Amino acid sequence: MYTQVEFRKLNIQKRHKELKQKGVYVAARRNGAYTVHLFTYNLFYVEVWILISLNTIQWIEIQENKAIIDAYAKDIDLGKLL
């Protein structure tokens, strides 16, 4: 697995491949014209931004903003997890 510094150096295709193979899906949210998926990867969070109209990945970036990460929790139904 890559460190944050190494992950940031990867191109978008390699980032996507790493997340598919080794990332853990957490949740999704909508932001305007995008669906944003949150993954954990090597003890950090990564967002995948998908443009809804074209169903294409536009960005894959490390997310360190706690307020944004916490926003995903509002859509999690704890009853379904128990």
Summary of the structure (lengths in Angstrom):
residues: 82
radius of gyration: 13.0
end to end distance: 30.4
largest distance: 39.1
contacts: 199
relative contact order: 0.18
helix: 38%
strand: 39%
